């Protein structure tokens, strides 16, 4: 290992005594600050720096951490580097230290073997990049004396002048000295609010940020010229840790490193392996004895605990610690969970209504009445025999629990619920924007452009080098002059700064990626359809195999067995393909090479949502709209592969099977994928990392017992992978709640129970198991809001078709008002069944055992609207079919337009911005204008005062006698010099 630093540390056995490299004493730039380290022999330096939260001096706070790997020799294990950089030391290092590549002998009496060129290249890049960071004003300190073998840490601190400069550049809104009163409600509303606050006090989190505020500080984009407007009494806390890490990250992103192939920013260096990780630090420990109070500990106690599941979330504290983007996610999740409460209550009422009226349902009573003696046609060829309709009694009774008149009301209610939820969230979002000073953020977002991604820069560099190579090939026979060579070299060095502005990727460059995306998505969708088709074949073949079972119980439970096993297979396939499709969507987005992180995230979300939506809902769509639609009739069935008949719905309809399919897939995904995976996989990864570190660790007992630094503990945590997986699972769940809610009214209840656990699970993961993410400013949830609106609109259409085509609601209405003789549902089952003469079976399709029921069957029944065998046009579609079809289509049109109109009416009648918030925003603008007007008036008054003083002084001087003494002349000169001093 080559050491080119200001001082080195001896091993841990030397009790922390720092020995200065005498030979390099002139290169140190030794100052008074470093001498304090020599005098602190008896102190514990780790305790002084609060175990990694501060620099070794215990004063400068660590705002960001860079991590790199280095090759450490086996003999020089304890040799460490604990150095710090500032402006002076950086300049002295650049001037006096040997050039990179020159070996530096250690004072330990032994030299280390030379490292390979790849490691040298990485080290040179780090040295250049860190030098550029120092030139940008940041202060650095290295630490390789860690418990993690072969891993070094660079601690970064942003001093006050850098924070002010970057805050002004980023246009960060900071609180000013001016405070104003928030408008409070009066009269009856005030009393109601006070009563609500007292009632909800036990479920409020015990954090200061969550308490209702009566005053608010006026915020204004930070400006160094207007520092007098801001309260700078405590500069250490003016910029909180979230803001400091955001500022440092912006500097890291735009700092260049020409040795890193003209790339820009920390993202390129991370992609090239120069650094292995970059992250801000957590505020401290969240558990243990003698832990100092910090926001992380408070979040763990009041938010990331299953014991506080009944409490509101401390959203303002979440935003303060993690930033606006993550705060908005948890705020949205909380609003969604709250809105599920009324939906769950109504769904339970609908389900209980079905339970209460099941014994009064005439169609199911007719199906269960064995006196009707209705003989049904076989469910499969040859092996299946005739069967009694009364054997499907349990299915018919269960169908009524979800297929009753209240289901239609619940579908309308859920459509209006979705519209109300979206409007409620918009209003909540606006309140948060006001509280978090995000109003007018769009202009700031346009002003601060996103930096290009590392992959985009590499692609642009490759394109420019290819062009340069072609140009050289074209002009290789024309010798260049020396001046032109020098100009070209300067351009190449400057390419790292303006390369992405000069060169851009056109659609021609991306056409192969676009083609791959199109073909890949089509292939994945086709793969999903093929798997669903395979499950259909499984269902058909299994039903035929179980039908020839010798036991009566096996034959009676054919439909339930086939349905349950097929749904479990679908669930396993969906969970596996979800993970596969997530990786494929990311790969397809990477080969597109989007320019910015925002573009990358939006394209990734679109692809992942499309593939996962198709994967999750294709089996449900099949059962809802395709199963039993293309069966044919006895004697003329539709076959697959000339041997398997298409599936039929049960006599009670396919709605019960749709309910089973939806409930198992929804509950299975939530239980296995959302909860077990989120708990189990991070725990397993953490255990694997721990075992690897334990194997690689070769430390003595004293160093092993030493407490880890904060950055070492955070390095062992899982890196933050973005909010896309969290949003995705909630959006898919929102689809389960809204799209097919007509078939499963209990879906909101199960979603509510899942989300109560999900909020605390995600909170615990963010606080205890993930590295602290960089805070990102955002004023909304982005593209997810548009996806939610699209699902809400689609839900109206799908529920209309489910009610009209999947359930028997429309056929029952048509029979009741057109065909019923006494105005009741008696005779409805017989009306929906057609007759078939068994002598019309095709050759080889009749049952092998026609006497299975104990008597000879001549006429069997099947569910369809067709002419009887004794009619002139036997087995043709009857007029009843067209009447029911017309009623179904009419219902779809009326239901869709009515519910859409009602949803739009709800959208229109509820304002997006609450009235009190719009008033407060207007009040802030007026107050800000007043502040600046007063400031200008004060300046004018001061100038006028100075002019008056100047005029009076001039008059006094002119009134003196021309015969002035020397002392008087001195006063005269001072009199004339006064304006200059001013």
C-alpha positions, 0 to 999 in steps of 0.5 A, a space after each residue: 500500500 502506498 502512503 502519501 498522507 500527512 501522518 500515519 498511525 501505528 497499530 492499535 497496540 500503541 494506544 493511539 500515539 501518532 508518529 509523524 513521518 520525520 522525512 516528510 515533515 516539510 510536506 505536511 503543512 503542519 499547523 496548530 490544528 494537527 498538533 492537538 492530536 499529538 497532545 490528546 494521548 489520554 483521550 479516546 478519539 472515537 468518543 471525541 468524534 462521536 464514533 464517526 459522526 464528526 471528524 477527528 477534531 470533534 467539531 466538523 460534522 460528517 455530511 457524506 461518506 465515500 467508500 473504496 476498496 484497496 489491496 492491503 498487504 498481509 504484513 502491514 495490516 495495522 498501518 492506517 491512514 487518518 488524514 484530513 484535507 483542507 484548502 491549504 493542505 490540498 495545495 501543499 499536497 499538490 505542490 510538494 508530494 511526488 507525482 502519482 505512480 512514484 513509490 513512497 517508502 514507509 517509515 515502518 522499515 519495510 516496503 510494500 509490493 507494487 499494486 497492479 495497474 488497475 488498482 493504481 488507476 483507481 487510486 489516481 482517479 480517487 486522488 484527482 477527484 478528491 483534489 477537485 472536491 477540495 478545490 470545490 470547498 469541501 473538507 475531507 478526512 480518510 480512514 483506513 484503520 477500520 474493522 472491515 478489511 480492505 475498505 477505506 472511508 472518505 469523510 466529507 464535510 461542507 463548511 458554512 461558505 460552501 453550504 451558503 453558496 450551494 443553497 443559493 445555487 439550488 434555490 433552497 427555501 429556508 425559514 426567515 426571521 419573519 413569523 406570521 400567524 396561521 389563520 385559525 378556525 372560529 366558532 363552531 368549527 373551532 369547537 369541533 376541531 378541539 373535540 376531534 383533537 382531544 379524541 384523537 390525542 391517544 393516536 397522535 405520535 409523540 413528536 414535536 413536529 406533529 403538533 398543530 402549529 399556530 405560527 409559521 416562519 416565512 420562507 425564502 430562497 436562500 441568498 448570501 446577499 440577503 443573509 440578514 433576512 434569515 435567523 443565523 443565530 445557530 449556524 450549526 443547525 440552520 442547515 439540517 443533516 438532510 439539507 447538508 447531505 443533499 448539498 454535498 451530493 449535488 457537488 459530488 455529482 457535478 465534480 469532474 474527473 478527467 482520468 475517469 474517461 472524461 466522466 462527470 460526477 460520483 455516479 460515473 465513479 461508482 459505475 466504474 468501481 472507483 468507489 464502491 459506495 456513497 451515502 450520508 450517515 444516519 443520525 446515530 444508533 436507534 437502540 441500546 443503552 446510553 444512546 443520545 436522543 436523535 431523530 432516528 431513535 425517535 422515528 424507531 420508537 414512534 413510527 417504525 414499531 409494530 406497537 404503534 400501528 394504531 397511531 398516525 405517522 409523524 410525516 413531518 419528521 419523516 420528511 425532515 429525516 429522509 426528504 420530501 420524496 420519501 415523505 410523500 410516499 408514506 403520506 400517500 400510503 397513509 391516506 390510502 390506508 385511511 380511505 380503505 377504512 370506509 371501503 372495508 366497512 361497506 364491503 363487509 356490509 355487502 358481504 353480510 347482506 349476502 350471508 343474510 339473504 342466502 336462504 331467501 335466494 330463489 335460484 340457489 334454492 331451486 338448484 339445491 332442491 333435489 325434487 327438480 331432478 335436473 340432469 346435466 350433460 357431461 363435463 367432458 367426453 367419454 370419461 365423464 357421465 351425467 350429473 345432478 344439478 343439486 350436486 352444485 348446491 354449495 357453489 350456488 349458495 356461495 355465489 350468492 354471497 358475492 353475486 347479489 343486488 348489493 354488489 352493483 351498489 358496491 361497484 358504484 360506491 368503489 368507483 366514487 371512492 376511487 375518485 374521492 381518494 384521488 381528490 383527497 390525496 391532491 388536497 393533502 398533497 397541497 397541504 404538505 407542499 405548503 407546510 414543507 415550503 414546496 410551493 413554486 417548486 416547478 420553476 426551481 426544478 427547471 432551473 436546476 437541471 438533472 445531471 446526465 447519468 454515467 451510462 449516458 456519458 459513457 455512450 456519448 463518449 463512445 460515440 464521440 471517440 468513434 467519430 474522432 476515429 473516423 475523422 482520423 482515418 479520413 485525414 491520416 494522409 494529411 499531417 497535422 501541425 503542432 498547433 492543431 495537435 495542441 488544440 485538439 488535446 485541449 479540446 479532449 481534456 475539456 470534453 469532460 465538462 461539455 461532452 454531453 452538451 456537444 454530443 447527444 444520442 439521437 433516435 438512430 443511436 437508440 433504434 436497436 434498443 427501441 427494437 429490443 424493447 418492443 420485441 422483449 415486451 411482446 415476448 414477455 406478454 406472450 410468455 404470460 399468455 402461454 403460461 396461462 394457456 398451460 394452466 388452462 390445459 392443466 385444468 382441463 386434463 385434471 378435471 377429466 382425470 378426476 372425473 374417472 375417479 372411482 370414489 364419489 367424493 373425488 367426483 363431487 369435488 372435481 371443480 373445487 380441487 381443479 380451481 384451487 390447485 390451478 390458482 396456487 400454480 398461478 400464484 407461484 408463477 406470478 410471484 416468480 415472473 414478478 421478480 424476473 420481469 422486474 429485472 428484465 424491465 430494468 435491463 430493457 431500460 438500461 439499454 435505452 440509455 436515458 439521459 437523466 435519472 428522472 427519465 430512467 425512473 419513468 421509463 422503468 416504471 412504465 415497463 415494470 408496471 406493464 409487465 407486472 400488470 399483465 402478469 398479475 391480472 391475465 389469469 383473472 381476466 381469463 376467468 372473468 371474461 373468457 372462461 365458458 364463453 367459447 364452449 360450444 354446445 353438446 354435440 358441437 363442442 370447441 376443442 383444443 388439440 382435438 381432444 380437450 374441450 374448453 372449460 365451462 362455468 359452473 351452473 351458478 356462473 363463473 363469479 364464484 371461481 373469479 372470487 376464489 382466483 382473486 382472493 388467493 392471488 391477492 392474499 398470496 402476493 401480499 403475504 408471500 411477496 410483500 411481507 415475507 420477501 421484504 422481511 426475509 430477503 433483507 435479513 438473509 442478505 444482512 446475515 450473508 454480509 455479516 458472515 463474509 466480514 467475519 471470515 475476512 476479519 483478522 483482528 486481534 481481541 482489542 480491535 475486535 472489542 472496539 466500537 464500530 464507527 458510524 460509517 462502518 455500521 452504515 456500510 453494512 446496511 442494505 443500499 437504498 434501491 429507490 421507491 419503485 418496488 414500494 409503489 409498485 406493490 401498492 399500485 397492483 394492490 389498488 388494482 385488486 381493490 378497484 378493478 374486480 371489486 364486484 366479485 370480491 367485496 372483501 378486497 378492501 378489508 384485506 388490503 387494509 389489514 395488509 397496509 397496517 402491517 406494510 406501513 410499519 414494515 417499510 418504516 422499520 426497513 428504512 430506519 433500521 435496515 437501509 442506508 440513509 438515502 439522499 434527500 430528494 425534493 419532490 412536490 408530488 408522487 410523479 407518474 404514479 398519480 397518472 397510473 392511479 387515475 388510469 386504473 380508476 377509469 379502467 375499474 369502472 369499465 371492468 366492473 361494468 362488464 363483470 356485473 353484466 357478463 360474468 354475474 347473473 345480475 342482468 339475466 335475473 333482471 331480464 327474466 324478472 321483468 320479461 319472462 316471469 309469470 308471477 313477478 318472482 324468480 321462480 323458474 329462473 334456473 330452468 329458463 337459463 338451461 337448454 335441452 339436448 337429446 343424447 342421441 345427437 352426441 358425436 360419435 365417440 363423445 357419449 359417456 362410457 357409463 350412461 347408467 351412472 345415475 341409475 336410469 337411462 338419460 334421454 334429455 340432458 340440460 346445459 347452460 345456454 340460450 338455445 332452441 330445444 331439440 324438438 324445435 325446427 331450428 334445433 340448437 340454434 341461438 334463441 331470442 332470449 339470448 339476444 334479449 339478454 345480450 342487448 340488456 347486458 350491453 345497455 347496462 354497460 353503457 349506462 353504468 359506465 357513463 353514469 359512474 364516469 359522470 359521477 366521478 367527474 362531478 366529484 372531481 369537479 366539486 372538490 377543489 384541488 387546493 383547500 381554501 385555507 391553504 390558498 389564503 395562506 399562500 397568498 398571505 405569504 406572498 403579500 408578507 414577502 412583498 412587505 418585507 422587501 418594501 420595508 427593506 427598500 424603504 430602510 435603505 432609502 431612509 439611510 441614504 437620505 440620512 447620509 446625504 443630510 449629514 454630508 450636506 451639513 458637514 459641507 456647510 459647516 466646513 464652508 462657514 470656517 474662516 479662510 485663515 485656518 490653523 494647521 489643526 483646523 486644516 486637519 479637521 477640514 481634511 477629515 470633513 472632506 474624507 467623511 463621504 469617502 469613508 461612508 
